Structures are given as structure tokens and as C-alpha cells.
């Protein structure tokens, strides 16, 4: 584990850019960027267009570790380059941004009001590649729709089971048990999730550290006990479909949380923008999310 990167993630002022759109979410991300589905005819073309969008963001002069302390990449991205340099290496050595990689393979069908992660048969190979490329940590997403204790516990148990394998490789996992912002009992689900997470964190060995990525809660500072937990490097917030304005407003009220936004960060960016206009729009977005993150 890179100690300088660990210190930046634990104490750095700023936020994590979630640039890990995968196969399922990529068409929507490209459409928002101004590239319709008919503009590409294969997964390879789609991923190349998505990489070009990510590269434009990451190589922008306003995208640096002064405000963006980390970035989550899709597996395809760590096999590619930014300005001729391996993606993870470029992030850290050129931008001083800590690199993470998404490791989950999407969501299983819903059971008990929640969706666990699909099996990850190639996880060990991906983790080995991540270590070799200098990646600091990983991210994996589950989804909770209802305040069902069976479903919530299943999600949390699976997150920690996979986290054990990630920790064994010397990487820091970001656990992401997302709660649906449209859940009819969102606040009750948040109560269940907080308690289930804390119980599993309490059982972690003292030398094990994780991060947690959570939907912005209905009650401000609801996750304070996780933020202060000695096994937690950082608690980060996902935007979850909220606009950047609403997500930033909610985040600023939750002290100690920082952003890990995806759609809310890239909102307003367009493929046809001039470089000057693109940089200006991205800089405004980064500044808004940064200020919300440092409260």
C-alpha cells in the first residue's frame, strides 16, 4: 500500500471523481455527453468513445490533486493510456490523483428488496493487474431499494466477503451499498444499513482499512459513526441521480463526507464544446463539488 496515497485519501481536502461508467451505464453517459447510440456499432467503439470522454476530463488542466484527490476507473480504462502514459500511472504521477478501479460485474436480480453483486470469477486476476499497475484501491456497488433487513444484511455481508479478498492483495476497497434515492422507505433503509455496516466494521482486524460510499442520507450526519470509525479511511457520497446542485447542497450538510460523484460531476459537459468552454464548465463543476466536500 502506498502510504502517501493512503494519507491523501484519509486527510486530503477534495473529492473522488467517479469515472467508472461500465457497459450498462455507458450509453446513458455518452448520450448525456452528446453522443447518441447510433454513433457507435459495437462495444469496442462505445468503450473507445467513453475513454475519449474520460481522457478529456482527466487531462484537463483543472483536473488535479489540488481538488480531485482520487478517481475511480473502469477496468477497460486501466488497460488504456492518457497522453501515452498508463492510465493509473498518469493519474498519480502526472496529476497527483489516487487511482481506484471498479471490480464488480453488475447487479444480480432483486431479492428481499435489494440487489447483490453478480459473481466475479475473474476477480483475482483483476486484482493482480490492479496491483501491478499501481492502483490504490477498488470499488464495488450493490443496490438497496427497500428497508428489508434480510436484503440489507445480504448486501453488507457480500460487500465484506469480497472486501476480505481485496484487502488480502494490499488494496483498499470502497464498499458501495447504494440506497435508491426513490426508495419509499429510504430513511428506514439508511438506519438498517448504518447499523449493519458498523457491526461488520467493528469485527474487522485492526490492520484492515476500508472506505465506504453511500447515498446522501435523509438525516444530516446520519453516518457520523462510520466517518469516525477507526477501520474507515473515508466515507464518500454518491450522487445517485440527484442533480449536482442538490447533491452538493446535501453533501455540504453532512460533515466529514466527501463526494464521489459521477453523473453530477459530468453534468453539462458536451462533446461539441471547444476546449476552452469544456475546461470552464468542468472547472465550475469541480469547484462546486470541492467546496461541498470541504464544507
Buried (B, 14 or more C-beta within 10 A) or exposed (E): EBEEBBEBBBEBEBBBBBBBBBBEBBBEBBEBBEBEEEEBEEEEEBBEBBBEBBBBBBEBEBBBBBBBBBBBBBBBBBBBBBEEEBBBBBBBEBBBBBBBBBBBBEBBEBEBBBBBBEEBEEBEEBBEBBEEBBBBBBBBBBBBBBBBBEBBBBBBEBBBEBBEBBBEBEBBBBBBBBBBBEBEBBEBBBBBBBBBBBEBBEEBEEEBBBBBBBBBBBEEEBBBBBBEBEBBBBBBBBBBEBEBEBBBBBBBBBEEBBBBBBBBBBBBBEBEBEEEEBBEBBBEBBEBBBBBBEE
